[in-house]
Amino acid sequence: MGSIGPWQVIIILAVFVLLFGAKKLPQIGKGMGEALRNFKKSVNEVDDATDITPIASKRSDDASKNEVRSEEKKDA
């Protein structure tokens, strides 16, 4: 009962053809494909934009930058 058999798939496809018509199904498939493509593209862009540097290393980098700035001010 847990898996979908071939007869259930055929019945589902028949219902889709009856609801939308044979001419409309390729347009629906194309629209769904474009939507998935855009979704994957946006997910990859978000992954590239996020900084995954650990917080502890960020703090040590910030501290070392502050030390360099304070030494530069002393020299000036």
Secondary structure, 3 states (H helix, E strand, C coil): CCCCCHHHHHHHHHHHHHHHCCCCHHHHHHHHHHHHHHHHHHHHHHHHHCCCCCHHHHHHHHHHHHHHHHHHHHHC
